[in-house]
Amino acid sequence: MNKNLHLPVMYKEILESLKLEPGKIIVDATVGTAGHSLGILKEITPGGNLIGIDKDADSLEAARERLKDFKGSFELVCGDFRNIDSILEGLGIKKIDGVLFDLGISAYQLADAQRGFSFSLEGPLDMRIDRTSFISAYDLVNNLNEEELSNLLWSFGQERWHNRIAHLLVRERQKTPIATTLQLSNIILRAMPHHIRYQRIHPATRTFQAIRIAVNRELEALDEAINKSIRLLNKGSRICVISFHSLEDRIVKWDFRKSAQEHTITIITKKPLAVSIDEKENNPSSRSAKLRIAQKV
């Protein structure tokens, strides 16, 4: 399990930006396997408390094991971060001293072929972060009509070749259902113009991203969670959001701007922070990460 634990993106920047001190209450709204949370707990203990939220029960088990030395100083909750207010209310917490959102899919999830997130590993076409939820990637790929698929790929993945991919998906599923990740990945490759198939970034990246976002309703949940989190922050506390594509970053940007106009926060990062050259080299999956930070007024 350890070899597949998620390498936390912008780790140093997050620990510095949250203004951590012993005794503070911090929410890691995307705790995953607790890469950031481990560092946060080292800074806020003794006396502090970390609340970790994640929809993925498997990741939470890995996080619990990773944080075991801090037993009594953290709570892990299996839930959707859009419900951050009710989750904290259930724990008797009214205000917090900082909140982190790391919106990337984790290496832990990608490495498990049975989760269906990876376009390079053979597995069922799933992509549900919460494995108890009803709609999977299989359902969308095999039931949406061509126009709906095309719109999904453009809206959530900004995939240039959305029309071609949607057309071929519909044609191929008439022969046999598209049931596995490699089956989907191979169809995407065939739909691409020949010169696109061998680029540095895998041609299936945007399509898999779009389907994952749709399955997990990620963008609408993000908007709701950011606004709720800002209301929960104590004066002088900070919200940090790491996004990995322009759709997420746009939501964060506009939510921050709206709250700043209402004089509830001050935006610390006028432009998002990017990862360092060293981090890109050591963790290539971090290359597109952007960090935005705001402080409660």
C-alpha positions in Angstrom: 0.0 0.0 0.0 2.7 2.5 0.9 4.3 2.6 -2.5 1.0 3.9 -3.9 0.4 6.6 -1.4 -0.3 9.9 -2.9 2.7 12.3 -3.0 1.2 15.6 -1.7 1.4 18.4 -4.2 2.8 21.8 -3.1 3.4 20.4 0.4 5.7 23.1 1.6 3.5 25.9 0.2 0.4 24.5 1.9 2.0 24.2 5.3 3.2 27.7 5.1 0.0 29.2 3.6 -2.4 27.8 6.3 -0.6 29.7 9.1 -0.5 26.6 11.2 0.0 26.7 15.0 -0.6 24.3 17.9 -4.2 24.3 19.0 -5.8 25.1 15.6 -8.7 23.3 14.0 -7.9 22.5 10.4 -10.1 20.7 7.8 -8.5 18.7 5.0 -11.6 18.5 2.8 -9.9 16.0 0.4 -7.8 14.0 2.9 -7.1 11.1 0.5 -4.2 9.1 2.0 -3.3 12.0 4.3 -0.2 13.3 2.7 -0.9 16.9 3.6 -2.7 16.0 6.8 0.3 14.3 8.3 2.3 17.5 7.9 -0.6 19.6 9.2 -0.9 17.5 12.3 2.8 17.9 13.1 2.3 21.7 13.2 -1.1 21.9 15.1 -0.4 19.4 17.9 -0.4 19.4 20.8 -3.9 20.7 21.3 -5.0 21.0 17.6 -7.5 18.9 15.7 -7.6 17.8 12.1 -10.8 16.9 10.4 -10.3 14.8 7.2 -13.1 14.4 4.7 -13.2 12.1 1.7 -15.8 10.1 -0.3 -13.4 7.3 -0.8 -13.6 4.8 2.1 -10.5 2.9 0.9 -8.4 6.1 1.0 -9.7 6.9 4.5 -8.4 3.5 5.7 -5.0 4.3 4.3 -5.2 7.7 5.9 -6.1 6.3 9.3 -3.1 4.0 9.2 -0.8 6.8 8.2 -2.0 9.1 11.0 -2.1 6.5 13.8 0.7 8.3 15.8 -1.7 11.2 16.2 -4.7 9.3 17.5 -7.0 11.5 19.4 -6.0 14.6 17.4 -7.9 13.8 14.2 -11.3 12.8 12.9 -11.8 11.1 9.6 -15.3 11.3 7.9 -16.5 9.5 4.9 -18.6 12.0 3.1 -18.8 14.6 0.4 -17.0 17.9 1.0 -20.1 19.8 -0.3 -21.6 18.8 3.1 -18.7 20.3 5.1 -21.1 22.4 7.2 -23.3 19.4 8.4 -20.2 17.2 8.8 -18.6 19.8 11.2 -22.0 20.4 12.9 -22.1 16.6 13.6 -18.7 16.9 15.3 -19.8 19.9 17.4 -17.5 22.2 15.5 -18.8 25.7 14.6 -15.7 27.5 13.3 -12.4 26.4 11.9 -8.9 27.8 11.5 -8.1 26.7 8.0 -9.3 24.5 5.2 -7.5 22.7 2.3 -8.9 21.3 -0.9 -6.5 19.2 -3.1 -8.6 18.4 -6.1 -6.4 15.9 -7.8 -7.1 12.2 -8.3 -4.6 10.4 -6.1 -1.9 7.9 -7.2 -3.5 5.5 -4.7 -6.7 5.5 -6.7 -5.0 5.4 -10.1 -2.9 2.4 -9.1 -6.0 0.3 -8.3 -7.1 -0.9 -11.7 -10.5 -2.0 -10.2 -11.4 1.6 -9.5 -11.4 2.4 -13.3 -9.7 5.7 -13.1 -6.6 4.8 -15.2 -6.5 4.7 -19.0 -3.4 2.6 -18.9 -4.6 -0.2 -16.6 -7.2 -2.8 -17.5 -10.2 -2.5 -15.1 -13.9 -2.1 -15.0 -15.3 1.2 -16.3 -16.2 2.6 -12.9 -14.6 6.0 -11.8 -16.8 6.4 -8.7 -14.9 8.0 -5.8 -17.8 7.0 -3.6 -18.2 3.3 -4.5 -21.7 3.3 -3.0 -23.0 5.9 -5.5 -25.4 4.8 -8.2 -24.0 6.2 -11.5 -20.7 4.8 -12.9 -18.6 5.7 -16.0 -20.1 2.6 -17.6 -23.6 4.0 -17.3 -22.6 7.3 -18.9 -20.5 5.9 -21.7 -23.1 3.3 -22.7 -26.4 5.2 -22.2 -25.8 8.9 -23.2 -26.7 9.7 -26.8 -24.0 11.0 -29.2 -24.8 14.7 -28.6 -24.9 14.2 -24.8 -21.5 12.5 -24.9 -20.0 15.1 -27.1 -21.2 17.9 -24.8 -19.9 16.1 -21.8 -16.4 15.7 -23.3 -16.3 19.3 -24.2 -17.9 20.8 -21.1 -15.9 18.8 -18.5 -12.8 17.9 -20.5 -12.4 20.6 -23.1 -11.6 17.8 -25.4 -11.0 19.3 -28.9 -12.0 16.0 -30.7 -15.2 15.5 -28.7 -17.4 15.0 -31.7 -15.2 12.3 -33.2 -14.8 10.5 -29.9 -18.5 10.6 -29.2 -19.4 9.3 -32.7 -17.0 6.4 -32.4 -18.1 5.5 -28.9 -21.8 5.2 -30.0 -20.9 3.2 -33.0 -18.7 0.8 -31.1 -21.1 0.2 -28.2 -23.7 -1.0 -30.7 -21.5 -4.0 -31.3 -20.7 -4.7 -27.6 -21.0 -2.6 -24.4 -17.9 -0.6 -23.5 -17.1 -2.2 -20.2 -13.4 -1.7 -19.4 -10.9 1.2 -19.2 -8.6 -0.1 -21.9 -11.5 -0.7 -24.2 -12.5 3.0 -23.8 -8.9 4.2 -24.1 -8.4 2.3 -27.3 -11.6 3.7 -28.9 -10.5 7.2 -28.0 -7.1 6.6 -29.6 -8.8 5.3 -32.8 -11.0 8.5 -32.9 -8.0 10.8 -32.8 -6.2 12.1 -35.9 -3.1 10.1 -36.4 -0.7 12.9 -35.5 -2.4 13.4 -32.1 -2.0 9.8 -30.9 1.7 10.1 -30.0 1.9 13.3 -28.0 3.5 13.5 -24.6 0.1 13.7 -22.8 -2.0 10.6 -23.4 -4.8 11.3 -25.8 -7.4 9.8 -23.4 -6.5 12.1 -20.6 -9.2 14.7 -21.2 -11.9 12.2 -21.9 -11.2 10.2 -18.7 -11.1 13.5 -16.8 -14.5 14.6 -18.2 -16.2 11.3 -17.5 -14.8 11.2 -13.9 -16.0 14.8 -13.2 -19.5 13.9 -14.5 -19.7 10.7 -12.6 -18.7 12.4 -9.3 -20.5 15.7 -10.0 -17.2 17.4 -8.9 -17.7 20.9 -10.2 -21.0 21.7 -8.6 -19.8 20.1 -5.3 -16.7 22.3 -5.4 -18.7 25.6 -5.8 -20.9 24.7 -2.9 -18.0 23.5 -0.7 -15.9 26.7 -1.2 -18.7 29.0 -0.3 -19.6 27.0 2.8 -16.0 26.8 3.9 -15.5 30.5 3.7 -18.5 31.0 6.0 -17.0 28.5 8.5 -13.6 30.2 8.8 -12.5 32.2 11.8 -11.3 35.7 11.2 -7.7 35.7 9.9 -7.9 32.0 8.8 -7.2 30.8 5.3 -8.6 28.6 2.6 -6.2 26.9 0.2 -7.4 25.2 -3.0 -5.1 23.2 -5.4 -6.8 22.7 -8.8 -5.5 20.7 -11.7 -7.5 22.0 -14.7 -9.0 25.2 -15.9 -12.6 24.3 -15.1 -11.8 23.8 -11.4 -9.5 26.9 -11.3 -12.2 29.0 -12.8 -14.7 28.1 -10.1 -12.2 28.8 -7.4 -11.3 32.2 -9.0 -14.9 33.3 -9.3 -15.9 32.2 -5.9 -13.0 34.0 -4.3 -13.6 37.1 -6.4 -17.3 37.1 -5.4 -16.5 36.7 -1.7 -13.9 39.4 -1.9 -16.4 41.8 -3.4 -18.7 41.0 -0.5 -15.7 41.9 1.9 -15.7 38.4 3.5 -12.2 37.4 2.3 -9.0 39.0 1.1 -7.4 37.2 -1.9 -3.8 36.4 -1.0 -2.9 35.0 -4.5 -3.8 37.5 -7.2 -2.6 34.9 -9.6 -2.4 31.2 -8.7 0.8 29.8 -7.6 2.4 27.1 -9.8 4.5 24.2 -8.8 8.3 24.6 -8.8 10.5 23.2 -11.5 12.0 20.8 -9.0 8.5 19.5 -8.0 7.5 19.0 -11.6 10.7 16.9 -12.2 10.1 14.8 -9.0 6.4 14.5 -9.4 5.3 14.9 -13.0 1.6 14.5 -12.1 1.8 17.8 -10.3 2.7 19.8 -13.5 -0.7 21.4 -14.0 -1.4 22.2 -10.3 -2.4 25.7 -9.3 -2.8 27.0 -5.8 -5.2 29.8 -4.8 -5.2 31.2 -1.3 -7.7 33.5 0.5 -8.0 34.8 4.1 -11.2 35.5 6.1 -11.7 39.1 6.9 
